[in-house]
Amino acid sequence: MAKAYDHLFKLLLIGDSGVGKTCLIIRFAEDNFNNTYISTIGIDFKIRTVDIEGKKIKLQVWDTAGQERFKTITTAYYRGAMGIILVYDITDEKSFENIQNWMKSIKENASAGVERLLLGNKCDMEAKRKVQKEQADKLAREHGIRFFETSAKSSMNVDEAFSSLARDILLKSGGRRLKNNNKPPSTDLKTCDKKNTNKCSLA
Ligand SMILES: Nc1nc2c(ncn2[C@@H]2O[C@H](COP(=O)(O)OP(=O)(O)OP(=O)(O)O)[C@@H](O)[C@H]2O)c(=O)[nH]1
């Protein structure tokens, strides 16, 4: 039987508790949003297959608990990730300041060369904004990574963010082949299987 995908990429979301990591993953994998806040216990994942550069990419997206007490469990998952998404909340300055600590944690625990992406979530809450876009742009430039403002609530930039990270990993892993094929880069993302989700939890 033919394989249902060409590549499997493991992604990991990190960031302070309450910034919206779980909601971003649920929006991406199930196109859903819930206002109720249930803090993640340990670690969890969902799957969505997307189409990038004509390849079926199965994204296994791991959700980590932002609470300090789960750090030992969550940092154990950094090593296997090919892409790590750092999330802060645009209405919570502390969550943005802490991005530096999360960066440090990546350095200490993840594989060298892991792709990183910075997301400022809850951009639907403009009236409560505490972190300016320019501040995050500057931080992202300093670290040489991409940055998006997203809203899990309105869907703004959610697909674009995951797609851009997956595309960067794809280009990195198969860059030479893609260059030889002379294919122009594109961020085209189509849903192949939104219902193909899995859950697991570790207490
Ligand atoms: N307005 C708005 N609220 C959001 C958004 N994303 C998440 N929320 C709300 O923020 C709260 C926390 O969201 P979660 O996704 O559970 O946060 P988390 O980062 O996974 O938190 P931990 O599991 O504790 O690490 C919930 O009440 C969500 O409804 C968003 O884009 N806009």
PDBQT file of the ligand as one rigid body, heavy atoms in Angstrom, charges set to zero:
ROOT
HETATM    1  N1  LIG A 301      -8.972  36.157  22.407  1.00  0.00    +0.000 N 
HETATM    2  C1  LIG A 301      -8.209  35.071  22.256  1.00  0.00    +0.000 A 
HETATM    3  N2  LIG A 301      -8.120  34.165  23.245  1.00  0.00    +0.000 NA
HETATM    4  C2  LIG A 301      -7.329  33.082  23.045  1.00  0.00    +0.000 A 
HETATM    5  C3  LIG A 301      -6.598  32.886  21.847  1.00  0.00    +0.000 A 
HETATM    6  N3  LIG A 301      -5.904  31.737  21.965  1.00  0.00    +0.000 NA
HETATM    7  C4  LIG A 301      -6.190  31.246  23.166  1.00  0.00    +0.000 A 
HETATM    8  N4  LIG A 301      -7.053  32.038  23.828  1.00  0.00    +0.000 N 
HETATM    9  C5  LIG A 301      -7.593  31.825  25.197  1.00  0.00    +0.000 C 
HETATM   10  O1  LIG A 301      -6.512  31.811  26.113  1.00  0.00    +0.000 OA
HETATM   11  C6  LIG A 301      -6.706  30.836  27.127  1.00  0.00    +0.000 C 
HETATM   12  C7  LIG A 301      -5.527  29.887  27.203  1.00  0.00    +0.000 C 
HETATM   13  O2  LIG A 301      -5.410  29.160  25.989  1.00  0.00    +0.000 OA
HETATM   14  P1  LIG A 301      -4.631  27.753  25.893  1.00  0.00    +0.000 P 
HETATM   15  O3  LIG A 301      -4.530  27.404  24.454  1.00  0.00    +0.000 OA
HETATM   16  O4  LIG A 301      -5.226  26.747  26.785  1.00  0.00    +0.000 OA
HETATM   17  O5  LIG A 301      -3.198  28.187  26.479  1.00  0.00    +0.000 OA
HETATM   18  P2  LIG A 301      -1.865  27.298  26.617  1.00  0.00    +0.000 P 
HETATM   19  O6  LIG A 301      -0.731  28.150  26.157  1.00  0.00    +0.000 OA
HETATM   20  O7  LIG A 301      -2.038  25.989  25.927  1.00  0.00    +0.000 OA
HETATM   21  O8  LIG A 301      -1.765  27.100  28.199  1.00  0.00    +0.000 OA
HETATM   22  P3  LIG A 301      -1.018  25.895  29.037  1.00  0.00    +0.000 P 
HETATM   23  O9  LIG A 301      -1.632  24.612  28.609  1.00  0.00    +0.000 OA
HETATM   24  O10 LIG A 301      -1.312  26.216  30.480  1.00  0.00    +0.000 OA
HETATM   25  O11 LIG A 301       0.445  25.992  28.751  1.00  0.00    +0.000 OA
HETATM   26  C8  LIG A 301      -8.054  30.143  26.797  1.00  0.00    +0.000 C 
HETATM   27  O12 LIG A 301      -9.068  30.732  27.579  1.00  0.00    +0.000 OA
HETATM   28  C9  LIG A 301      -8.259  30.451  25.326  1.00  0.00    +0.000 C 
HETATM   29  O13 LIG A 301      -9.628  30.490  24.978  1.00  0.00    +0.000 OA
HETATM   30  C10 LIG A 301      -6.703  33.882  20.801  1.00  0.00    +0.000 A 
HETATM   31  O14 LIG A 301      -6.112  33.826  19.744  1.00  0.00    +0.000 OA
HETATM   32  N5  LIG A 301      -7.526  34.947  21.088  1.00  0.00    +0.000 N 
ENDROOT
TORSDOF 0
